[in-house]
Amino acid sequence: MYCRECGAKTTLRFCENEGLIPYCEKCQSYMFPQFPIAVSMVVTNRAQDKILLARHVNDEDFILFAGYIKKGENAEKTIPREIKEELGLDVVKAKYMSSRYHAKKEVLMLNFVVVVEEKALKIAKNEIAEARWCTPEEAVQLIRKGTTAEFFLNNAVRELKKKI
């Protein structure tokens, strides 16, 4: 591993309360691991009786909408940007639900239930092959099993059922 600041090779050094952490002798600082952060979105209509799922290009399974938080951006800005880019929809509100580390892509996922204006979709065809409105029960059946998306969807559906 190399220092993010100066490019020098790091060594592992014990850091109290942290364990072995990469250390740059030149900068005289620990290089704590960094990984990307993304939002995962359970997209619903205003009545919150429908959930919008996506099937990406070259993929057969349905998943939730998601996007990486860009440098200098927060989750609250990422959500409407991603929904507008991928679906052409406007976000009415978003509620934080939970987070989960997604080891497969080494990313921390922040999950939100997102309410959108239900209107004609303008799908980003380079990313999404299909977007489908479903009942919560249909969404649970369609979502890719054993995934972080399934975990987030099941949590959201339990929360939505409390309101319906």
ABEGO torsion letter per residue (X at the ends): XBBAAAGBBBBBBBBBGAEBBBBBAAAGBBBBBBBBBBBBBBBBBAAGABBBBBBBBGBABBBBBBBBBBBGBBAAAAAAAAAAAAAGBBBABBBBABBBBBAAAGBBBBBBBBBBBBBBBBBBAAABABBBBBBAAAAAAABBBGBAAAAAAAAAAAAAAAAX
